[in-house]
Amino acid sequence: MRSLVEVFFNPPMAVARFGASAKPLEAFEWHVSRDAHGRVLTIVEPALSFDVAADGKLKPFLPKEIHFKDPDGQVRPVAPFFELWARLQRSDGGIDEEPVTLAVLEELRITLGHLSVEVWAANLKAARRTDDSACGFEARVAFNGENHAVHALQAVSPHTSGVQPLVLPDKPVPLGQVQWIKPSAKPDAKFPEVDLSVLRLRFTPAAGKVYGPPRAVQGPDRLTITGPVDVLQLANSVEGRVHTIVPPEQRILSDDTPWSQYVMVTGLYEDPQPQDGYDGSDDGTNRSWGVVDDSCDAVITVSVAWRGNRYAAQGRVFVGPPAFAPDRRPFYSVADDLADRDLPLKTVTPGNFDEVKAEVVQLFRRVFETAASMNMDQARTEALQDNEGMSAPPAPRLPQTGPASMTQQDEPYIDRVPDLTLNQPPGDYTISVRGDRLSYTQAVPFVHSQLMEEAILIDFLRRRHAHVRRLLRPAFGLITEWHPEPLPPPDPNFRDPRVVRDLMHDMRMPPYMRDAYYVPLSLTRRQYRMMIDFLDLLAQQDRADA
């Protein structure tokens, strides 16, 4: 018999997405395909999915189609599964990693009754802003491994005597539900390769609703477009339609908490970025409307009792809104962020050229998919407006940061964009809806779509390696890379948050996008160094060929 060393979840974390439908979204995968004209594009294809039967057992199936919504328009939630895995030590000292199944439990001479499950889910966004735990709300459920019922996550606000909670105990906010799947040793007739005896848990998120106090009745809608207008002027207008903030049945929160009095930039709070990321931030005095949503972060803990010891596995869930473009992949994902934190820089050599080339090709495809999902005109306007509040010494070798950004005056960075956009009046970077044409937004496919083709991309990088290198915005450097004192001219190899120019937007890639700290976004440090080293390798090969 093998010995239990450790238990863990696979995957260790997952993203769940809102949906009011009672039926979760089917699983799908990204694949590369071609359209009718032979152009490369990313598509989604159905993948093996599970239905959960009334008795808690799984029924595998391969969907013919993916349904993101029900016929009545209700969005289907993304409800991820977590598998419990174990590290088991053999008698020869070797380690096996495998899913925990009924057979593994039998080998360890334990049953489902030796397992316990605990799930804690919380929304602490209002508590984070007000520095008051009673403005957060959380739910906790616990049960043993023989319990396969659905457990609702009903959240309330923690509080002490004399403190008014935001979410009252008799009016909880639903944060979703969890279910410990009932394993079965009997394989499915159609999918015998699927091991249904693996121990699994499913997390289903909430519907995606907003909740507020009784006064959260109506608010202004600031983006009402009724015809060809100047969008910047419209965005700054104080007039617009009036909309319902919270439906009457969801006005269940207390109005006597710091969250209903919160105002940003008063010096009373830490004001996490983005400072205006709450309802009411752009209305009159910027006072919060006291509104929250049913998103949450959750921690799943499964404990296994074996030979007098407790072994615990933890998984994490992050709940967010539906993906508005599920066939588009971000170029900067959670996986990229974790790789940037935990893995060494990618080594680029002639020996692993094909491996790195494959990563570069996928990165450029993801860049196009992200850029093609944006309103580049609006992003450019907002980014250059942000620059107006900053002042940095002139940096002649860097792109323009004012109205000339991404125009014919932005040399030598500008390339094809001026030929593909409407002429911008000198000194003007506002968005104008002229014949419903968004010039920069419409230029993106012409500039990037052809680079989806591997041969064209590599040829372009080989011929224009110096130009591409110039166009890539450096990532922020490690603290150990910083100069003892910030230099007025930015370092060409990395950005320093102490240098004002490094915090200003320009047309370098990715242009006019913000990161979580509201400063210009870049590739991850690992992606950026891989790209620079790959361009250098192409340049070396070019010189050798010459």
N, C-alpha and C positions, 0 to 999 in steps of 0.2 A: 504493500500500500504506500502511495506517495503521501508526503506531508504538505500541509497547507502553509504557504509562506506569506501570501498577500492576496487580497481581492481588490479589484478596481473595475471601473466602468469603461466600456467601449461603445460610443465615444465618451471621452471624459467631460465634454461640454457640447451643447447644441443650441441652436437658435430655433425658438418656436415663434409662430406668427399668428396674429389675431385672425379670427374668423367667426362669424355668427352662425354659420351652418353647423348642423349637428353631425355632419359627415366630414371627416378630415380629408385633406388633399392627398391624392395619390403620390407615390414617390416618382421622381424623374431624375434623369441624368443629362448633362450637357454633352453634346456631340458636335463635331464639325461636319458641315454638309455644304452643298452648293445650290444656288438658286437656278432659275431657268436660264440665266445668262452666263452660268459658269462661275459666278462670284462666290468666294468663300464666305460662309456665315455660320454662326453658332445657333444650334437648335436644341430644343428639349425633347427627349424621348422617354416614354413610360419605362419604369423600372419595377422590379418585384416589390409588391406592396402587401400590407396586412390589413385585414378586417379583424376586429375583436368581437367575438360572439358573445351572446348573453351570459354564458357561463364563464367568461373570462379567457377562453382559449383563442388562439390565433388561427385565422384562415388565410393562407397565402394566395395571392392571385397576381396576374400580370395584366394590368389595364390596357385596353386598346386605345383609349384616349385619356388625356389629362383634363380634369374639370376644375378650373380655378374658382368657379362660382357655380351655385345651384341655378336651376332655371328661373327661380324667383329673384336672382341677383345676390343672394347671400354668399359672402366670401367663405371659402372653405379654409379652416385653420391648418397650419403646419403643426402637426403633433408628433414630435420625435420619440423614438424608442431608445432605451438604454439597455445594453446587454451587460450582465454581470460576468466578469472574467476573473480568473485566478492564476497565480503563479504557484506551481506545485513542484516540490523537490523529489526527485527520484532517489532510489537507494544508492545509485552511483554518484550522487551529488549534483547531477544535472538538473536544470530547471525547464519545466514545460509551461508555456503560456497558452491557455485555452479557455473557451467559454465554460461557465459553471452550468452543468446539465444535471438532470436527475441521476445519470450514471455517476457523475463526479460526487454528488451528495452521497450516493450509496457507497462509493469507494471510501469516502471519509467517514462513513457510518453515522451520518446525520440526516435529518429530514428538513422539509421546509419550515417546520416548527422551530428549528434552531436559528432561523433568520428573522430579523426585524427590519422594518422600513420606517424612515422618518423623512418627511418633506417639509421644508421651511421656505415660504415664498413671501416676498416683501416688495413694496414700493416705497422707497425712502426719498424720493425726489423733493417733495415739499419739506421733509425733515432736514434734508441737506441744505436747502436754501435758508431755512429759518433757524437752524441749529436747535431744533426742538423735536425730540423723538416722538412726542404726541401728535406731530403732524405727519408722521409716517403711518403705514398700516401693514400688517403682516398676518399670515395664516400658517398654522402648523398642524400636520396630521401625523399620526404614528399608528402602526399596526404590525402584526406579525406576518411571516412569510406564507401562512396558510390562508390569508385573507385576500381574496381576488375581487372584492367589490370596488366600485368607483367611489373615490373619496374627493368631495368638493373642498376647494381651498377658499374658505370664507374669511376675509381679512378684516381686522379691526385695529384701532390704534392703541398701542401700549400707553399707559398713563398711571400716574400716582394720584393719591388723594388730593383733591383741590385743583387738579389740572383738567382742563377741558379737552377731550380727545377729538381729533378731526373726524374719524370714522367711529360711530357709536356702536356698542356691542349688539344692540337690537336692530341695526341697519348695516350689516357688513357689506363690503365690496367683494364680489366674486373675482378670484384671480385664476380660475381654471379648475382643473381636476387631474388626479393621478390614479393610475390603476396598475397593480402588480399582476402581471399576466400569469395565467394558470398554465404551467408547462404540461406537455403531453409527450409520452414516449411513442405514441403512434404517429408515423409519418403521414403526410398528406398524399393522397393518391396521385394528384396531378403534379405535385412538386416534392417528390421523395427526397430530393437533395437538401431541402430546408429542414434544419434540425429544430423541431418545435419543442424539444425538451430543454432548450436554453432558457435560463432565468432572465426575464425582461421586465422592464417597467415602461409605461407610456405616460408622457406628460402632455396634456391638452390645454392650451392657453385659453384665456377669456375671450369674449366676443369682440373687444375693441371699443368699449363704451367710455363715455366721460361722465363724471359725477361732480356735483357741486352743492353749495349751500342754497337755501331758498331764494337768495337774491340773484343767483346766476340765471337770469331770465333771458335778457337780450343784449346783444353787443353789435358794434359796427362791423360791416364787411368792407375792407379797404380796397379790394381789388375787383371792382365792378367795371368791366369793359363793355361799352355799348357801341363801339365803332372805332374807326381809326383814330387813335389818340396817342399822345406822348405818355408812354408807360411810366416813366420816372415821375412825371407830374401827377399821374394817377396814383402811384404808390404813396406819394407824400400828401395826398389829399385827405382832408378830415371828413369828407363826405362819402357816403356809400350806402349800400343796403343794410338793413338791420336783420340780423339772424338770431335764431334761438341758440343760446349758449349751451344749455343743458335741458334735455326733455324733463317735463314735470316729475315723472316717476323716478328720475335719477337725481333729484335735488334732495339728497339725504344727508349731506355733510353738515357738521356744525359750522356756524358762521362766527363763533366766538373763539377763534384760535389765531395764532400769529400768522398763519398762512393767508387768512383773509385780509390781513393788514400789511402784508409784505410789499415793499417797494424797493426796486433795485437801485444801486449806486447812491445809497444814503450814508454809507460808512458804518451801518449797523450790522451788516451781514458780509459774509465772504464773497457772495455773488459769483457762483461757479459759471464758467463759460459754457455756452453763450449767455451773457447776462440777461438778454431779452427772451429767453426760451421758456416763457410761461404766459398763460392767457391773462391778458390785461396789461402786458408790458408796453403796448403801443396805444393805450387808450387813456387820454386825459392825464391823470397824475401818475400813471404807470402802476397803480395799485392792483395787486393780484385779485382776480375774480374768485379765488378760492377753489379753483377747479383742479381735479386730478383725473388720470385715466386708469385703466385696469391693466397696464403693463406691469411687469415685475421681473425680478431676478429670483431664482429658486436654487436651493441646495438640496440634493437628494442624497441621503445616507442609508446604506444597507449594511447592517452588521451581521456577522456570522460568528456564532459561538461554537468553538471547536477545542476540545481538550482543555477546558478551563480558561481559554483565552478568547478575547474579542478581536475580530478582524473587521475593519470598516472600509468601505468603498464610498467615495464621494463623487457625485456628478453635478454639473451646473447647467442651468437653463437660463437663457436670456430671451425675454419676450419682446417682440417688436411688431411693427405694422407689416401688412402684406407687401411682398415684393411687387412694385408697380411694373417692373419689366423683368419677369423671371427668366427670360432668355438672354439677358445681358448680365455679364459677370463684372464685378468691381475689380479694378487693377490693384486695389489695396484692400485686402481682406483680413479677417481675424487671423487666419492661418499665416498670412504674410507678416503680420505684427508679431505673432508668437515666434516665428522663425527668426525675425530680426532680433528678438530679445534673447533667444536661447541658442541659436546655431552660429557657428563661425561664418565669416565671410566666404562667399562662394569662390573657390579657386578656378581661374580661367586659364587653361593651357591648351596647346595644340592637341594634347592627348584626350581632352574631354570636350573638344570643340562641338561635336554633334549634340552632346548632352546640354551644354549651355545654349546652343543655338535653339534647341527645342524650347527651353525656358523663355528665351528672348521672344520667339515667335508667339508663344502663348501670352506673354506680357503685352505685346503690341496689340494683339487681338482684344485683350481685355481693356486696354486703353481706349481703343476705338468704341467698344461696346459702352463704356462709361461715358465718353464724350458725346456719343450719338444720343444719349439719353438726357442730355443737358440742354437748357436754354443758355447758350454761350453768350448771347447778347446781354441778357439780364445779369449773368454771373460777372461779366466784364464790367458792367456799369457799377454794380455793388462793390466789386473789388477796388476799382479806381476811386470810388467815393471813400472807401476805408483809407486809402493812401493820403487823402487830403488832410487828415488829422496828424500826419507824421512828417517829420523833416529830417533829411539825411544829407550828408555832404555829397556832391556830385560824384558819380561813378561812371565815367565815360564808357568803360568797356561792358557795362551792364545794360539791359533793355530799359526802355522808357517806362516811367511809373505814372505818367499823367495821361492827358487826352490823346497823346501821340502813340500810346501803347497799341501794338498790333496794327499800325498803319504804315504807309510808305515811308514815314519818317523814322520808323523803328529799325534802322539798319545797324549791323548786318544781320539781325535776327529774322527780320521779315523775309518771307520767301514768296509763296503763291497767294497768300490770303488777300492782299489788296486787289488782285485781279478777279477774285471770286466774290467780293463784297461790294456793297454800295459805297460810294465815296463819302467819307466822313468829313463834315465841315471842320476846319481847323479849330482846335480848342473845344470840340464838342464830343463827349463820349456818352451822351444819353441814348437810350433806346427809343427809336421812333418806329411805330408800326406804319410802314409805308406800303400800301398794297398788301398787307399781311405778310410781308417778307421780313424775316429775321436774318440779317446778312451773315453774321458770324456763325449762327447756328446752322444755316444751310451750307456753309462752306466746309463744315466738319467732314461730311461724307466724301467730298471731293479730295480733301487733303489726306484722310486716313484710310478710307475703305480699300484702296488698292494695296495698302500695306498689310492687309489680311492675308495676301498671297505670299507664301514663304519665299519663293524665288525672287519676287519683286522687292520684298522687304530686305533680304540679305544683300541684294545688289545695291539698293539705296543706301544701306548702312555702310557698305564697302566704299562706295563712291563719295558719300557725304559724311564720313565719320567725324570730321572736324566740326561740321555744321550741327550735326546731331548732338555732339558733346556740348557745344555751346548752348543748345536749346534745353538741355536737361537741368532742371533746378536741383542744386545739391541738397542732400538730406542734412538734417541737423547733426552736428558732430558729437562724439562722446565728450564728456566733460574733460577727460584726459587729453583730448585733442585741442581744446581751446587754448588760445594764447593767454598768458598771464593777465594781460589787460586787453579789452576789446579794441580792435584796430578800426579806424574810420573806414578804410576800404575793406569790403568783405573778403574773406578768404575764398579763393576760387574752388577749393576742394570740399568745403563743408560750410554750413550756416551756423551762426552763433546767435542765440536769442538775445544777447546783450548788444548786438549790432543792429541799429534801427533799419538799415537798408535791407538786412536779411529778413525783416518782418514785413516788407512791402511787396505788394503784388506786381507782377509784370507778366509778359507773355511766355516766359519759360514754362516748359512742360512739367506738370499739368497746369495749364493756365487758369488763373482766376478762381481756383478752388481753395476752400478753407479746410484746415484740419480741426481736431477737437478743441484746440486752444485758440481758434479763430485767427490763425495766421496762415500764410500760404502753404498749401499742401505740396508735398514732394513724394517721390517714391520712397520706400523704406531705405534705410541705410544699406541693407544687404542688396536690395534690388539695384540701387544707384551704383554701388561699387561693381556689381556684376556687369551692368551696362557699360560703364567706363572701361573696365578691363576687357570686355568683349570688343568694344570699338578699337581699343589699342591693339588687340590681337589682329583685327581686320586690317588695321593700318600697317602692322608689321608684315602681314602676308602680302599686302599690296606692294610694299617696298621690295619684298623678296621677289615677287613676280616681275616687277619692273627691272 
